[in-house]
Amino acid sequence: CISSKPASALARAWLTRAAAGDRADLAAAAKAVFGRGARVAERERLALPEGWEKRTVEVESGEIALEKTAEFLAAAREGAAPWRLSEAVVESAGRPGRGTVRLVFATLAPAE
């Protein structure tokens, strides 16, 4: 497909479409894998030059079987926008193989 739009406009259009559904994708994946105790919250929006922003989102599980963390990371990787895992905290629940996780993801997107 050939377009008359400049490459930066095409990239912005693609990222806008991708970012629109991606927080919802993370939330859906968290609920599907971690269950009802999952929480997804926007942590920060940082304005960048030329109409871009850095978005940071935090995902927290309730108490889970810790092996589900890898399942969630695989599901999150398949989302529309390019989220990067920037922080992970795993806490034991005092029982073998159980605990909670807090995962922080960041992405660049067109400013809203």
N, C-alpha and C positions, 0 to 999 in steps of 0.2 A: 504494500500500500504506500503510495507516494503522497505526501502532504505538502501544502504550501506554507504550513506553520514552521517557524524556526525550531531547531532541536530543543532549545530551552523551554519553549511553549509546549512542545509535545511531552517533554519530561514532566513539566509541572502538571499537565492534564492527567497523565498516568498516575503520578503520585497523589494527586487530589482524589482521584477515584479509589486508589488503593487505601489511602489513609482514612477515608470516610467509613469504611467498613471494618477496619482492622482492630480498633479497640473493641468493637462488638465481637470480632473473631476471637480475640484473647479472652474476653469474658465468657463466650460460649464454650471455648475449649476448657477454661478453668472450671466452669460448672459441670461440664461433661466428665472431666477426669477427676477433679477434687471433690465434687459433690456440692451440696447446698452451703457448706461452710466457706466456700471460696469467695474472695472479694477482689475486685479489680477497681483501682482508683487512679485517676490522673494525679501525678505527683508534682509535675512542673511543666511549664511552657516557657521557653526562652526564645525571645525574638532574635533573629539573625538577619544579616544584610539581605537586600534584594527580595524581600517578601517571603523569607523562609523562617521556620522555627524548629527548635529541637523540642520534642515531646518526650516526657518520661512518665511511664506507667508502672504502678506497683501491683503485683499479684500476690495475694496471701491465701494459703490454704488453711483449713481447720486442721484438726488432727487427722493424719492420713497414713496409709502404708507408704513409706518413703520411696518405694520403687515406682510409685505413680508419678514422681517428679520427672523421670526420664520420658514417660508417656506424654506428659503435658508439654515438655520442651519440644518433642517431635511434632505434636499438634500445633504448637505456636509457630514453629518454623514454616509450616505449610500455609500460614496466613498470607493475605494479599500484600501488605506493606513490609518493608525490610526492617523488622525490629531486631535489635541486638541486645543480648543479655549483658547487663552491665554490673549486676550485683546479685549475689545469691546468699541467703542465710538459711541454714538448716538447723533446727533445734530438736533435740530428742524429747520424746514424751515420757521417757523413763521406762519404756517397754521396748523390747527388741524389734527393730524394723519400723517403729512408729514415731511420728513427730510432726512438726509443722515446717513449712517453707515460706520464705518471702523472697520473691524474685522481682528484680527491677529491670525493665526493658526501656530502651531509648530508640528514637528514630528521628529522621529529618523529614519535614513535610512542608508543603506550602502553608503560609500563615492563613488563618481563618479570619 
